[in-house]
C-alpha cells in the first residue's frame, strides 16, 4: 500500500472519536445548550432531593379540579375547607378557599390586595357578626409571592400551611409553604418551602394534616390532564427523616421525588397497615348532612318564610353565620354519636373501668351542651336580624 495512503488513513482514524469520546462530546454539547435559568433550576432540584423528606403515601385518587376539596375526608375536629365564593356568598369565581376551624368561629382565606399580589387573612365570629378581615403579618409582606391561597391552620393555632406561586426559590407553579407564629414579635416567620416530594414543577396545594386520624392530604396536578388533580393521602411524621443517598440509586431518589409509585414508599408493613385501617375508618364514618348542602337548606325565618337557598339571606353577614351554624351543628352531631358509643362502653365495663369512662362522659356531655346553647343563640341571631331587615324593607 502506498505510504502516503497509510499515513492518511492513520490520521483519519485519529480524527474519528471513539464511542466513549462521542458520548462525552454529546454530553458536553448538551451542557452547553442548557440556559442559565435551567441550570439554576436543576441545581435547586438536586439540593431539594438531598434534603427530601421520607414519606409513606398510602393512597391516591384522581378527581375533577372543581370541588376537589370535597374528596378530603377530614375528622370534624380538624375543621373544614370551603369554597370561598360559596362561603362568602359571592357570584364571582375567584378560586380561593376558606379554612374554617372545628368550632366554626375563625376562618382563614386568601384575599387579593392588588392586581399582582394576594395575602392570607382571617376573621372571627361572635354571636352577632364576623369581624373585619385581618391580614396575617409575615406571610407576604415583602411580596415574595404573587398568588397566595389554600390556607390550613394546625390545631396548635400557630403552624400555618398554604400554597403560593411567583417565588423565585420555588419549583414552579403553586408550591406548599409552612410558617409558624412568633408570639413575641406578633407575626409569622418567613415562610419555608416544604420541598420534595410534596412540591414539583406543577401546581401543588391544600396540604392538610388531620391530627385526629393521623393522616395527611395534599393535591397536585402533576402528570394530570387538564381539569384533573390527584389527591395523595400520606402518613404524617413527628420527626423529619430524609432519604439516605447510600441506600438508593439516583434513579430511585428521583422516583420518590416525583411519586412515581406510592407502593415503593411502603417500607414499614405495620405503619402501612395501621394507616390503611385509619383511612378505612374515616371513609366509612357517618358524616352529618344537616345544613351541609348549600343548594338544599331549610332554615325557618318566621311562620311565613323558610329559606331554601343561601342566596335568599338578605344580609351577607348571615351567610357566614349560617356557615358557622353548619359547623357547630355538625360538630354537635358527631359528639353526640361519640357520646352514645361511650355510654354503651360504660354499660359493659367493669367497675374499675367505669370510673375512667365516667369522667369522659361528663366532659362530652358538657361540650355537647355548650354547642347546643351556641347553636340556639346563633339561630336566634340569624332570625332576628333577617326579620328586622324584612320589616324595615316593607
VENVEN-V346275 format. One record per residue. N is the residue number from 1. RES is the residue in one letter. PSI is psi as a letter, one per 30 degrees, with the letter a starting at -180 (999 if undefined). Layout:
BEGIN
n & res & psi
N & RES & PSI
N & RES & PSI
END
This chain:
BEGIN
n & res & psi
1 & X & k
2 & X & k
3 & X & e
4 & X & e
5 & X & e
6 & X & e
7 & X & e
8 & X & e
9 & X & e
10 & X & e
11 & X & e
12 & X & e
13 & X & e
14 & X & e
15 & X & f
16 & X & k
17 & X & k
18 & X & l
19 & X & e
20 & X & e
21 & X & e
22 & X & e
23 & X & e
24 & X & e
25 & X & e
26 & X & e
27 & X & e
28 & X & e
29 & X & e
30 & X & e
31 & X & e
32 & X & e
33 & X & f
34 & X & k
35 & X & l
36 & X & e
37 & X & e
38 & X & e
39 & X & e
40 & X & e
41 & X & e
42 & X & e
43 & X & e
44 & X & e
45 & X & e
46 & X & e
47 & X & e
48 & X & e
49 & X & e
50 & X & f
51 & X & g
52 & X & k
53 & X & k
54 & X & j
55 & X & k
56 & X & j
57 & X & k
58 & X & f
59 & X & l
60 & X & k
61 & X & k
62 & X & k
63 & X & l
64 & X & k
65 & X & e
66 & X & k
67 & X & g
68 & X & f
69 & X & f
70 & X & f
71 & X & f
72 & X & j
73 & X & j
74 & X & k
75 & X & k
76 & X & e
77 & X & f
78 & X & f
79 & X & a
80 & X & l
81 & X & k
82 & X & k
83 & X & k
84 & X & e
85 & X & e
86 & X & e
87 & X & e
88 & X & g
89 & X & h
90 & X & l
91 & X & f
92 & X & l
93 & X & i
94 & X & f
95 & X & g
96 & X & l
97 & X & l
98 & X & k
99 & X & k
100 & X & k
101 & X & l
102 & X & f
103 & X & f
104 & X & g
105 & X & g
106 & X & k
107 & X & l
108 & X & k
109 & X & l
110 & X & k
111 & X & k
112 & X & k
113 & X & f
114 & X & a
115 & X & f
116 & X & f
117 & X & l
118 & X & l
119 & X & l
120 & X & k
121 & X & l
122 & X & l
123 & X & k
124 & X & k
125 & X & k
126 & X & a
127 & X & f
128 & X & e
129 & X & l
130 & X & k
131 & X & l
132 & X & k
133 & X & k
134 & X & k
135 & X & k
136 & X & j
137 & X & k
138 & X & f
139 & X & e
140 & X & h
141 & X & e
142 & X & g
143 & X & h
144 & X & e
145 & X & l
146 & X & d
147 & X & k
148 & X & k
149 & X & a
150 & X & h
151 & X & k
152 & X & k
153 & X & k
154 & X & l
155 & X & f
156 & X & f
157 & X & g
158 & X & f
159 & X & j
160 & X & k
161 & X & k
162 & X & l
163 & X & k
164 & X & l
165 & X & l
166 & X & f
167 & X & k
168 & X & f
169 & X & f
170 & X & l
171 & X & f
172 & X & k
173 & X & a
174 & X & k
175 & X & l
176 & X & k
177 & X & l
178 & X & k
179 & X & l
180 & X & l
181 & X & k
182 & X & j
183 & X & e
184 & X & e
185 & X & f
186 & X & h
187 & X & l
188 & X & k
189 & X & l
190 & X & k
191 & X & k
192 & X & k
193 & X & k
194 & X & f
195 & X & a
196 & X & l
197 & X & g
198 & X & e
199 & X & l
200 & X & a
201 & X & f
202 & X & a
203 & X & k
204 & X & k
205 & X & l
206 & X & i
207 & X & k
208 & X & k
209 & X & j
210 & X & j
211 & X & f
212 & X & e
213 & X & f
214 & X & h
215 & X & k
216 & X & l
217 & X & k
218 & X & l
219 & X & l
220 & X & l
221 & X & g
222 & X & k
223 & X & g
224 & X & l
225 & X & l
226 & X & k
227 & X & g
228 & X & l
229 & X & l
230 & X & k
231 & X & k
232 & X & k
233 & X & k
234 & X & l
235 & X & j
236 & X & k
237 & X & k
238 & X & e
239 & X & k
240 & X & k
241 & X & k
242 & X & l
243 & X & k
244 & X & j
245 & X & f
246 & X & f
247 & X & f
248 & X & l
249 & X & l
250 & X & e
251 & X & e
252 & X & e
253 & X & e
254 & X & e
255 & X & e
256 & X & e
257 & X & e
258 & X & g
259 & X & h
260 & X & e
261 & X & j
262 & X & f
263 & X & f
264 & X & f
265 & X & f
266 & X & i
267 & X & g
268 & X & j
269 & X & e
270 & X & e
271 & X & e
272 & X & e
273 & X & e
274 & X & e
275 & X & e
276 & X & e
277 & X & e
278 & X & e
279 & X & e
280 & X & e
281 & X & e
282 & X & e
283 & X & e
284 & X & f
285 & X & k
286 & X & k
287 & X & j
288 & X & k
289 & X & g
290 & X & k
291 & X & g
292 & X & f
293 & X & j
294 & X & f
295 & X & g
296 & X & i
297 & X & l
298 & X & j
299 & X & j
300 & X & k
301 & X & e
302 & X & a
303 & X & f
304 & X & f
305 & X & k
306 & X & k
307 & X & k
308 & X & f
309 & X & k
310 & X & e
311 & X & f
312 & X & f
313 & X & k
314 & X & f
315 & X & k
316 & X & e
317 & X & e
318 & X & f
319 & X & e
320 & X & e
321 & X & e
322 & X & e
323 & X & e
324 & X & e
325 & X & e
326 & X & e
327 & X & e
328 & X & e
329 & X & e
330 & X & e
331 & X & e
332 & X & e
333 & X & e
334 & X & e
335 & X & e
336 & X & e
337 & X & e
338 & X & e
339 & X & e
340 & X & e
341 & X & e
342 & X & e
343 & X & e
344 & X & e
345 & X & e
346 & X & e
347 & X & e
348 & X & g
349 & X & l
350 & X & l
351 & X & e
352 & X & e
353 & X & e
354 & X & e
355 & X & e
356 & X & e
357 & X & e
358 & X & e
359 & X & e
360 & X & e
361 & X & e
362 & X & e
363 & X & e
364 & X & e
365 & X & e
366 & X & e
367 & X & e
368 & X & e
369 & X & e
370 & X & e
371 & X & e
372 & X & e
373 & X & e
374 & X & e
375 & X & e
376 & X & e
377 & X & e
378 & X & e
379 & X & e
380 & X & e
381 & X & e
382 & X & e
383 & X & e
384 & X & e
385 & X & e
386 & X & e
387 & X & e
388 & X & e
389 & X & e
390 & X & e
391 & X & e
392 & X & f
393 & X & f
394 & X & 999
END
